[in-house]
Amino acid sequence: MEGLVLEREALDIVPFPALLIDKDYQVVFMNKRAKELYTNGGQTCHQLSHSLSEPCHLHKDHPCPLKEIREKGLKEHSVLHKHKTEKGEEYHLVKTVYMPEHDLFLELHIPLEELLSAFDTARLRPEILIDSGPLAFFLWEKKEGWPVRDASKSIYDLTGYTMEEFLSGEIDYASLIHPEDLERVSQEVATYTNTNKDFWTHQPYRIITKDGKVKWVLDHTVSVRDDEGNIVGYYGYVMDISEFYEKDRLFRLLAENNPNGVILYDFQEDKIVYANGVFLRMLKYQEEEVIGKSVLAFVDPEDLERVKRLIERGTVERRKPLEAILRLTTKTGKVKWFKLVGHPVICKNKEHLLITLMDITREKEREKRLFYLATTDKLTKLLNRHAGIKMFENLLYQAQRYGVPFSLLILDIDNFKKINDELGHLAGDLALRKVAKAIKKGIRKSDVAIRWGGEEFLILLPHTADPLPIGEKIRKLINAISIDGYGPLSVSVGATTYREGDTIGSMVQRADSALYSAKRKGKNRVELA
């Protein structure tokens, strides 16, 4: 590395990004591969590879090799970085060398997934390339205990053991592995070896360091073969993922013990990547029926467009939590109400929405019941006067602002006092219920029927300029009702239509005048005012 000739032509044939950087972090040269990979136009190394406005070392979890070399007087240093490239976010091993004759730093950015081919191309021994940090290199023999035959200096950072302790046989690699994980790791090695695999990645497992600490590691293993193609050993690239893995385990522990439903939603790929047991039980699904599905697949059709907009807004305004009341449909087709709270989070280096869902179906049903009791006349099941006035105000506002017509009917049961006096209040109540039922039958879905008080009923007719046909229809339906011991019922009806400048009071007064006119003219008729 130190003898590398600083010719641009030479750097341009290197198959991975190569940069020349000055002491102020300014990039003075990029080879062809770097220009292809980093397309954001940054002028400094931290802008180019991280989109950061300040040097890496000022940000958490961004070690800076230049800073390490300058402050510690090193000739070279390596770190593991996550870079923003044309392909997205990728891990790179950053090898940095100080060139004192030019007062420049040479950086090689080697993609982790291309590490082996990079070693071959650069004609470098991998164990020398990795000095320190969370990534360590091992060369194991295919023997009991997996004796270590070569390693990088960074194994000390990972395990607490020196290279000499490994190479002398004082400790082999199997001794590092946690006893509870050793059998599984051994089985994985045997399986991949017996199937003649060239490389594989182990499921995360634990190692025990020299000082007794437990670390979680990710192990990418590559087979080493002899001249006849037989596997005789293994290269291993072992990365400390303790922080991530413990966070992941903690997340799952907290999520599984959360009394509410919890899902982790990859909104970029529109799929659920995690659902806790509570969520599965609430919607009566199995895990395999949920994972990989869009969260929208479980939203009630009536809320679908609103939830789509909510998610779109939440993924744009990513610092703000999402909150909504929505309906989800269970596997059995039942609709349940939920309170949704969503927070943007980073999981496995990717943005997700962490969604918590609280089942509020019972609260909604109770709320619906209380609303019904507060707005409904107990005897007739029509709207009560208080709720009716609210509807009246809404129609009046639309008429005043937008010129939308509406009409009003006021009905009064003829001779109602006689029914109560001669047959009793139970007969009177029966008459009120039957009249209410006839009114419901005679009006449209958009119309509003109200028990105005006593034996009086008020009907609001939206988008109606002529109330007489509906008034006459209702009158006939009521006149067909008979009460035992009394005979057919009848009503007198007063009708009116909104006029500019009207109020609730003025419309009711006109309709009342028309009602009294109907009474004077013999009852059982409709009059318009």
Sequence and secondary structure as in RCSB ss.txt:
>XXXX:A:sequence
MEGLVLEREALDIVPFPALLIDKDYQVVFMNKRAKELYTNGGQTCHQLSHSLSEPCHLHKDHPCPLKEIREKGLK
EHSVLHKHKTEKGEEYHLVKTVYMPEHDLFLELHIPLEELLSAFDTARLRPEILIDSGPLAFFLWEKKEGWPVRD
ASKSIYDLTGYTMEEFLSGEIDYASLIHPEDLERVSQEVATYTNTNKDFWTHQPYRIITKDGKVKWVLDHTVSVR
DDEGNIVGYYGYVMDISEFYEKDRLFRLLAENNPNGVILYDFQEDKIVYANGVFLRMLKYQEEEVIGKSVLAFVD
PEDLERVKRLIERGTVERRKPLEAILRLTTKTGKVKWFKLVGHPVICKNKEHLLITLMDITREKEREKRLFYLAT
TDKLTKLLNRHAGIKMFENLLYQAQRYGVPFSLLILDIDNFKKINDELGHLAGDLALRKVAKAIKKGIRKSDVAI
RWGGEEFLILLPHTADPLPIGEKIRKLINAISIDGYGPLSVSVGATTYREGDTIGSMVQRADSALYSAKRKGKNR
VELA
>XXXX:A:secstr
 TT    HHHHHTSSS EEEE TTSBEEEE HHHHHH  S  SBHHHHHH  SS GGGSTT   HHHHHHHHT S
EEEEEEEEEETTEEEEEEEEEEEETTTTEEEEEEEEGGGHHHHHHHHT  HHHH  SSSEEEEEEESSTT  EEE
E TTHHHHHS  HHHHHTTSS HHHHB HHHHHHHHHHHHHHHHTT SEEE   EEEE TTS EEEEEEEEEEEE
 TTS EEEEEEEEEE HHHHHHHHHHHHHHHT SSEEEEEETTTTEEEEE HHHHHHHT  HHHHTTS GGGGB 
GGGHHHHHHHHHHHHHSTTS EEEEEEEE TTS EEEEEEEEEEEEETTEEEEEEEEEE HHHHHHHHHHHHHHH
B TTT SB HHHHHHHHHHHHHHHHHH   EEEEEEEETTHHHHHHHH HHHHHHHHHHHHHHHHHHS TT EEE
EEETTEEEEEEET S  HHHHHHHHHHHHT EETTTEE  EEEEEEE  TT  HHHHHHHHHHHHHHHHHTTSS 
EEE 
